[in-house]
Amino acid sequence: MTIRRPRKPSPGASRLRLGIFKFASCDGCQLSIMNLEDDLLALGQALDLAYFPEASSGMKDGPYDIALVEGSITTPGDAVRILALREQTTTLITIGACATAGGIQALRNWADVDAFKQVVYPSPQYIQSLSTSTPISDHVRVDFELWGCPIDKGQLLRVITDLVAGVQPRLPADSVCLECKRRGNVCVIVAQGMPCLGPVTRTGCGAICPSMGRDCYGCFGPVEGPASIPAHPPNTRSLARQFAEGLGLIPIEVLRRFRGITGAMEPFKRESDAWEHKT
């Protein structure tokens, strides 16, 4: 796929225009941007921060050279709004598990949303909500995806810096297991019997959870596999069997391991659905 990179401004030219937009989400990824602190100030020298309601009341209309999009599509209005944003944007980057995978709110995809409305709201007829929560890529073309819950701010900074410099960003596609090996972490599956999703989850977080002695819960989504084997799916079936036969998890526990923050992504969804009839 050919990526349309934003123009690299020549000396004296106007700065690249950056917009940061929210859909259905908790704002955690936008807070990660705020946590860039001094680096964010430096980016402000290279970019025109045209739209960022989380940080400024001064908002400018498009077009935008770069748009960072947080959140999933859960309402009819948002489904229309993302189309308009795509038309105004040269390079669209989704940030976080909600935007890239539908987020934890995608649990609605297995449920009856209308029934929820009847129970939760006194006037459900006023609630405009889709029956599913879907990633941005289900609706428009996405140029880059930054995974995580929340995103890794260092990864975000590298991608934006590359775009400003006119360099093609490179995002990791290896599993968390490889990151653990690089860091010298003891495997929590082998040593502690924890149901870790690291073998089937892409890296990018720095293996934070296993480094702290806990199991990965898959917030960076299913691993894509090595670049030498295109579209190589993660072996979720083997890992799920290990959870059940090796670690003693009952079927509902296996299902819940895969049906989490990025559970609506096909490899995880397929595995959780396979265990649903066993519960």
C-alpha positions in Angstrom: 0.0 0.0 0.0 1.3 3.4 -0.9 1.3 5.8 2.1 0.6 9.5 1.4 3.1 11.2 3.7 2.5 14.8 4.7 4.5 17.4 2.9 7.8 18.3 4.5 7.8 22.1 4.9 10.7 24.0 3.3 12.6 26.5 5.3 10.3 29.5 6.0 7.2 27.6 4.9 4.1 27.1 7.2 4.3 24.2 9.7 2.4 20.9 9.2 -1.1 21.1 10.6 -1.9 18.5 13.3 -5.3 17.7 14.6 -6.2 15.3 17.5 -9.7 14.0 17.6 -11.8 11.9 20.0 -14.5 9.4 19.4 -15.8 6.8 21.9 -12.9 6.4 24.4 -11.7 7.3 27.9 -9.2 10.0 26.8 -6.3 7.9 28.1 -4.3 8.1 24.8 -4.8 11.9 24.6 -3.5 12.1 28.2 -0.4 10.2 27.0 0.1 12.9 24.4 -0.1 15.5 27.2 2.5 13.4 29.2 5.0 14.1 26.5 5.6 17.3 28.4 8.8 19.0 27.1 8.7 16.9 24.0 5.2 18.2 23.3 6.6 21.7 23.5 9.3 20.8 21.0 6.7 19.3 18.6 4.8 22.6 18.9 7.7 24.3 17.3 7.6 21.9 14.3 3.8 21.5 14.0 0.8 23.8 14.0 -1.4 22.2 16.7 -4.6 23.2 14.9 -7.1 21.1 16.8 -6.8 19.5 20.2 -9.8 20.2 22.5 -8.1 18.3 25.3 -5.4 20.9 25.5 -6.7 24.1 23.9 -9.9 26.0 23.3 -8.4 27.5 20.1 -9.6 25.0 17.4 -9.0 25.5 13.7 -10.9 23.9 10.8 -9.2 21.5 8.4 -7.6 20.5 6.2 -5.0 18.7 8.3 -1.6 17.3 7.3 -1.7 14.8 10.2 -4.7 13.6 12.3 -4.4 11.5 15.4 -7.7 9.7 16.1 -8.6 8.2 19.5 -11.7 6.1 20.1 -14.1 3.7 18.3 -17.2 4.3 16.2 -20.3 3.7 18.3 -22.9 6.2 17.1 -24.4 7.1 13.8 -23.1 10.6 14.1 -19.5 9.4 14.7 -19.8 7.2 11.6 -20.5 10.3 9.5 -17.9 12.5 11.3 -15.0 10.1 10.6 -15.8 10.2 6.9 -15.6 14.0 6.9 -12.3 13.9 8.9 -10.8 11.5 6.4 -11.6 13.8 3.5 -9.8 16.7 5.3 -6.6 14.7 6.3 -3.5 13.7 4.4 -2.2 11.2 7.0 -4.6 9.6 9.4 -3.2 7.8 12.4 -5.4 5.8 14.9 -4.1 5.8 18.4 -5.0 3.2 21.1 -7.0 0.0 21.4 -10.4 1.7 21.0 -9.4 3.3 17.6 -7.5 0.3 16.3 -9.6 -2.6 17.7 -13.0 -1.2 19.0 -11.8 -1.2 22.6 -13.4 -2.7 25.7 -16.7 -1.2 24.6 -16.6 -3.7 21.7 -17.9 -6.3 24.3 -21.3 -4.9 23.1 -20.7 -6.8 19.9 -21.6 -10.0 21.7 -24.6 -8.5 23.5 -28.1 -7.0 23.0 -27.5 -3.3 23.1 -31.2 -2.5 23.0 -31.7 -4.6 26.1 -29.0 -2.6 27.9 -30.6 0.7 27.0 -33.9 -0.5 28.5 -32.2 -1.4 31.8 -29.8 1.6 32.1 -31.7 4.6 30.7 -35.1 5.9 31.8 -35.8 7.2 28.3 -33.9 4.8 25.9 -35.6 6.3 22.9 -33.3 9.3 23.1 -30.1 7.2 23.0 -28.5 7.1 19.5 -26.1 4.2 19.6 -24.9 1.6 17.1 -25.2 -2.1 18.0 -21.5 -2.5 17.6 -18.2 -0.7 18.5 -15.9 -0.9 15.6 -12.3 0.4 14.8 -11.7 3.4 12.6 -10.3 1.2 9.9 -13.7 -0.4 9.4 -15.0 2.9 8.1 -12.1 4.8 6.4 -8.6 4.2 5.2 -6.0 4.4 8.0 -2.4 5.2 7.2 -0.8 4.1 10.5 -2.1 2.3 13.6 -0.6 2.9 17.1 -1.8 0.2 19.4 -2.0 0.0 23.2 -4.2 0.9 26.2 -2.9 3.5 26.4 -0.4 4.1 23.5 3.3 4.1 24.2 4.2 7.8 24.1 7.7 7.1 22.9 6.3 5.2 19.9 4.0 8.1 19.2 6.8 10.6 19.4 9.0 8.5 17.0 6.2 8.2 14.4 5.4 12.0 14.4 9.1 12.9 14.3 9.5 10.6 11.3 6.6 12.1 9.5 7.8 15.6 10.1 11.2 14.6 8.8 9.7 13.0 5.7 10.7 9.5 6.8 8.5 6.4 6.5 7.7 5.3 10.1 8.4 1.7 11.0 6.2 0.0 13.6 7.1 -3.3 15.4 5.2 -6.4 14.4 7.0 -8.9 16.7 5.4 -10.6 19.7 5.7 -9.4 23.3 7.7 -12.7 23.9 10.6 -11.4 21.8 10.6 -8.2 23.8 10.7 -10.2 27.0 13.7 -12.1 25.7 15.5 -8.9 24.9 14.9 -7.6 28.4 15.9 -10.9 30.1 12.5 -11.4 31.6 11.6 -14.7 33.1 8.6 -16.2 31.4 5.5 -15.7 33.6 3.7 -18.6 31.9 6.5 -21.1 32.6 7.7 -19.8 36.0 4.4 -18.6 37.6 1.7 -20.4 35.6 0.1 -17.1 34.5 -2.2 -17.0 31.4 -0.1 -14.5 29.5 -1.1 -13.4 26.0 2.4 -12.3 25.2 3.0 -15.1 22.6 0.1 -13.8 20.4 0.3 -10.1 21.2 2.3 -7.5 19.3 5.1 -5.6 21.1 5.4 -1.9 21.3 4.8 -1.4 25.0 8.2 -2.5 26.1 6.7 -5.7 27.7 5.6 -3.6 30.7 3.4 -6.2 32.4 5.7 -9.2 32.2 8.6 -6.9 33.3 6.5 -6.2 36.5 5.8 -9.9 37.1 2.3 -10.0 35.7 0.7 -11.5 32.6 0.2 -9.6 29.3 -3.5 -8.9 28.6 -3.2 -8.2 24.9 -3.8 -4.4 24.8 -1.5 -4.0 21.8 -3.6 -6.4 19.7 -2.8 -9.6 17.9 0.7 -10.0 16.6 1.0 -9.8 12.8 3.9 -12.3 12.6 7.3 -11.8 11.0 7.7 -9.6 7.9 9.0 -12.7 6.1 5.7 -14.5 6.5 3.0 -12.0 5.3 -0.4 -12.3 7.0 0.8 -15.1 9.3 -1.8 -15.4 12.0 -1.0 -15.8 15.7 -1.4 -19.3 17.0 -4.2 -18.5 19.5 -5.5 -22.1 19.3 -2.3 -23.6 20.8 -2.0 -20.9 23.5 -5.7 -21.4 24.5 -5.1 -25.1 24.8 -2.1 -24.5 27.0 -4.2 -22.2 29.2 -6.8 -25.0 29.6 -4.7 -28.1 29.7 -1.4 -26.8 31.1 -2.7 -24.1 33.5 -6.1 -25.5 34.4 -8.3 -22.6 33.3 -11.9 -23.5 32.8 -13.5 -22.5 29.4 -15.1 -19.2 30.6 -11.6 -18.1 31.9 -10.0 -19.0 28.5 -12.8 -17.1 26.7 -12.3 -14.0 28.9 -8.5 -13.9 28.3 -9.1 -13.4 24.6 -12.3 -11.3 24.8 -10.8 -8.3 26.4 -9.5 -4.8 25.3 -8.7 -6.0 21.8 -11.1 -9.0 21.8 -13.0 -7.8 18.7 -9.9 -8.3 16.5 -10.4 -11.4 14.3 -7.7 -13.8 15.8 -8.8 -13.1 19.4 -12.5 -13.0 18.4 -12.3 -16.3 16.6 -10.6 -18.0 19.6 -13.1 -16.6 22.2 -16.0 -17.7 20.0 -14.6 -21.2 19.8 -14.6 -21.5 23.6 -18.0 -20.0 24.1 -19.9 -23.2 23.4 -17.7 -25.0 26.0 -18.8 -22.7 28.8 
